[in-house]
């Protein structure tokens, strides 16, 4: 079974600064995918970034990047130049290949201070 | 991008009644839909996986007779909460997976259910 652990219930960052959200996971599968989702107050889940486990290169999407450490089973999210609109709950998630559901961590609430 | 809609967005019902929540993939065909439940300030908890034309697969601890899931077409899945009780009050989120490629999973905006 897969598990996803987010050890930071809450984080805060100054506007324009950089913040890193931590995530570790556990799986016995060799083929899997990792995701970061954002859930703003509207509660709409928004995909921030995804990483295929077979890819060594860390994924990046504009101000968002990940540090994927496969051996350590770590998948952290770095948000650069933080903006007020980045304030939200962030969920780390994983799934194996095939038609399997996403498994979510407990989330990290990010506050952005103006 | 792919859009998933849910209806209603908010529903209040009396204890003992049933309520149906619809989940539609608007611009893609979804062979698989997932239903999640989210309590305040908590993560998403998977309730069931629904494949088109097949019976849903429920997670351990989820009462299949209470939470009826139907996935009759490639664009529609429904969740019916039967004989609702106040403890069923929650935020219900559906998610649909595209058939192609990575099988991206898109989320609906959620339905807030309040049982009085």
Interface residues (C-beta under 8 A of the other chain):
Chain A: X33 X37 X42 X43 X44 X45 X47 X50 X52 X91 X95 X99 X101 X102 X103 X104 X105 X106 X107
Chain B: X31 X32 X34 X38 X42 X43 X44 X46 X49 X51 X91 X93 X95 X97 X102 X103 X104 X105 X107 X109 X110
